[in-house]
Amino acid sequence: MGAAAVLGALMRRIAAMLSVGLLVAAPANAETHYLIVSGLGGEPRYAESFAQQALSLAQSARRTLNGDERVTLLSGDEATSDAVTGALEQLAATVAEGDTVAVFLIGHGSFDGEQYKLNLPGPDLDGETLNEFLTALPARQQVIVNTTSASGAVLEAWAADGRTLITATKSGGERNATRFAEQWALALASEEADANRNGAITVQEAYDFTTRKVADSFEGAGLLATEHAEVAGDTALGFNIALLSARIATTDQLRNLIEQLEVLEGQIETLRGRRDEMDNDAYFEDLQGLLLELALVQREIDAARAGE
C-alpha cells in the first residue's frame, strides 16, 4: 500500500473517531488519580468476587499510569469507612485543579428510602458523607462509578459540575447484587470495549460495553434484568479511563510519539469545541491540518511498534 493510501486510511479511521466524539486527551501536565474501593462481601463468594474485580481495576489503572503511585486500592478488611475518607482527604491534598480523579466503588449498597449507604467492614459509609468528601476534591473533572446495589439512589444527590457519575442501578429500589462491576473491570482491559480501536478505553466506551454485557448476561440466562445502569453528567464521557497495551510506551521513541499524539488529540478536541464560532472553511481547513499531523504521527507509531 502506498504512502497516500496509508495516510488516507488513517485519516478515515481518525475521522470515524471524531464522528462519535471519542477522541479526547487530558490537558498537558494534568494527572489522573484512581481510588478503588471494594466493600463488604457478606458471603465468601461475594467477598472473593469483589476483591478480584478491584484488583483487576487497579491493574488497569497501573498499566494506564505506568506505575502505582497514583492508584489507591482499598479492599477487604482495609476498606473501612475511616480508610476511605482518609484516602479521599489525601487526594484532596494532592490533586490539582486540572487533574482528573476516578473513583470506583464495588460491593453492596443499601437504601432505606432516605439514605444510601456503602457497606464496609465496621460502620457503613453513608452517601451524604461520601459526597462531601468527593465535593472537597479540587479536581475539576471527576469520574465516579458506583457499581453497588441501590447505587441509583445517589444519582441526584451526587450530581455536580465537572462530574460524570455512573451507577449500576437506576434507583435505590434495585437492591439485588449487581453484575456491573464484573463487566466494568473487563471493559477497562478489553480490546472489545475499544470501539474505535485507538488503544484507549473512554468512559463512554467502557459504559457501553458494560451495559451491553450486563443486559446480555440476563438475557442469556432467561432472566429479567434486576439492574439498569444510569449516567449523570457527560463532561468526562470522552475521557480515556484506561489504556491498552497498544497505547503504552515501551521505548523513549514511542513515549515521545504518544505524547505528540495526545497533544494533537487535545488540539482537535479544542477545535471541535470552537466549531460553532468558526467559519466553515476555516474550521475544516484547521481540522484537516490536524488530522494530517495526527495520521503522520500514528504512522510513525505503527512503524515503531512493527520494529519492536
N, C-alpha and C positions, 0 to 999 in steps of 0.2 A: 504494500500500500504506500503511495507517495506521501510526501510531507503535507501537501494541501489536503489530501483525503483524510489523513490522520487528524490534522487540525480541525477540519470540518466536523469529523465525528466527535471530537472532544467538545467543540463548541455546541453541537446539538445536545450532547449529554448535559452540559452546564446549563444551557437554556431550559432544558427539562427540569432541572433542579429549581431554577428560578421561577418557573411557571407554577410550582406548588409551594413556593415560599419557604424552601427548606435549606437555603444556603446562608448560614449565619455564623459569624465568628465572634469570639469575645473581643472587646476593645483591647487595644495594645496595653500591655502591662497589667491587665486585670487578671485576677486569680480566681480559681474555683475551689471551694471548700465543701467537703462532704461530711455529713453526720448521719450515721446509720444506726438505728435503734431496733433491737429485736426484743420484744416484750415477753411477758409471762406466757408460757405454753399451756400450763394447766395439766395437760396429759403428755406422756413421753413422746407420742407421735407428733404432736404439735411442737413441742419443745425442740425436737430434732429438726423438724422441717423449717421452723423459723430460724434456727441457728444456721442451717445450710443456706437459706436464702440470703441472710445477712452477710455471710461470708462471701457468697458469690457477688453480691453488690459491692462489697468492699474491694474484692479483687478487680472488678471492672473499674472502679474509681481509681485504684492504684495504678492500673495499666494506663488509664487515661492521663493521669498526672505524672506518670513515670516515677512514682515514689509514693510513700505513705504519710509524708509529713503534714498533708492537709486532708487526711482521711481519718475520721474518728469512728470507731466501731464499738458499740456497747451492746453486749449480748449476754444472755443467761443471767446469772446472779449479779453481774456487773451493771446491768441495765436498771438501776434503781432510779427513783424519782430524783434524788439528790444528784446522782451521776449525770442524768440527762440535763437537768437545769444547770449543773456545773459546766457541762460541755458547751451549752448554749452561752453561758456567761463568758467562757473562754473565747468562743467565736466572736462574741460582741466586742471583746477587747483586741481581737486580732485582725478581723476583716476590714477592708477599706470600702469606701462608698461605692467604688466602681467594680467591686468584686461580685461574684455570684456564690450564693450558698444553696446547696442542695441537701434537703433533709428527707430521709426515707424512714418511715415508721412501719414496723412489721409486728404482727401479733394480733391479740384480741383487744377489741374496744367495747365499751358498753355505753348505753344511753338510757336514762330513766325518764325521758320525756322533757327534762330540763337541762341536764348536764351530761356532757360526754366525758368519758374517762379512758385513758390509755392504761391497760392492765400491765403492771410492772411488779417485780418482786418487792414485797413490802407495800407501802402505801401507793395507791394508784396516782397517776398524774392527771388532773382534770384539764379539760380543754381550754378553759379561760386562762389558767396559769401558763399553760404551754404557749398559748397565743401571745401572752405578754412578753415572754422571752423571745419568741420569733420576731415580734414587732420591734424589740430592742436592738436587733441586728442592724448595723449601719448599711449593709449591702443593699443597693437599690434593686437588685434582681435576686429573687428567691424562687426556688422550685421546691415545693413541699408536696411530698407524695405520701398520703396516709392510706396504707393498704389494709387497715384493720376492719373488723366487723363494726357496723354502726358508724363508720367514718363519715358518712354523708351528713351527719348531724352538725359538722363544723363548717359546712360549705359557706354559709352566710357569715358566721362569726369570724372565720379566719380570712375572709376575702380582704385584700389590701392592694394598694397601688404597687406595681412592680413585682407582685407575687403571682405566680401560677400555682394554683392549688389543685391537686388531683386526689380524688377519694375513690376507694374501691366500691362504695355503695352510694346510692342516690339520696339516702336518708338515714336517720338514726334507727329506723324501723327494720332495716335489713341487718339482722343480728347474727346470721349464720357465719361460721368461719369462712373467710374469703379465699378465692383462688388467685386473686390479683397479684399478690407478692411473688408467687412462684413464676408467673409469666412475665412480670416486670423484670425479675432477675435474669430470666432468659433473654429478654429483649435487649438488655444492655451488653450482652455478649454474643448476639446472634447476627450473622450476615443476612439472615432472612428479614430481620427488622430494618435493615439498612435499605430502605425503599429506593433511594436514588443512587445506591452503590458508590458512595463517595468515601467510604471508610469511617464515617461518623454517624452516630445514632442521635438524632434530635429528640427532644421531649415529645414532639408530635409523632414521630415515627415509633418511639417506644410505646406511647399511649395507644396508637392504632394497632400495633402488633399485639399488645397485651389484651385489649378489649376483644379483639378478634379471636385470640386463642382461648380466652375465658368463655366466650359465647360458644365456641366450637366444643369445648370440654363438656358443657352442659348438654348441648345438642347430641353429641356423640354418645352420651350416657342415657339419653332419652329422658332427661330431667328438665323441669322448669328452672330457669335461672333464678337464683336467690340473691344475686348481686348485680348492680348496674352502675358502672363507673361514671363519674362526672368530673368536669373541669370547670374551675372558676378562674377567670383571668387568662389572658393569652399572650402576655408580654414576653414570655420565655419559651413559647412552644417551638420556636425555631432554634433554640439553644442546643449546642452539642453536649448532651448529657453524658455521652460515653464515646470513646474512640476505639475502633477495632485495630487489630494488629497492622492492617494495611496503612493506617494513619500514624502509626508510632514510628518515630525517627530512630533508626539503628546506627546511623553514622552522622558525622558532623555535616556532611553534604546534604543528607536528607533532612536533617534538622533545619538547616538554613532554607531549603526549598519549601518545606512545610510551613515555616514561618512566613515566607513570601506568599504562599497560597492563602494563609489565614488573613494576612493584611489585605490582599486583594478581595477576598470574600467579604471582609468588613467594609471595604470601599464600595463594593457592589450593593451591599445591604443599605448603606447610607444613601447611595444614589437612588435606590428603589424608594426610600423614604421621602425623597425630594421629587418624585415623579410628578405629582400634581402641580407643582410650582414651576416646572420647566417646560420649555418649548419642546414639541415632539422631536424635531430634528436634532436638537442639542442633546436631548435625553438618549435617543437611540445611538447617536454618534459616540457619546461617552460610554454607554453600555457596551457597544461593540468593541471599543478600545480595551475596556477592562476584561471582557470575555476573551479577547485575543491574548492578552497578557496571561490570563488565568490558564488558557489552553496550553500556552508555551511552557509555563511552569509545571503544569500537570504532565506534560510530555517528558520534561526532564526528570520528574519524579518516577514515572513509569520506566524510563531508561535506567535510572539508578537502581530501582528495585530489580530489574531484569539482570543487572550486573552483579547483584549480591551473591 
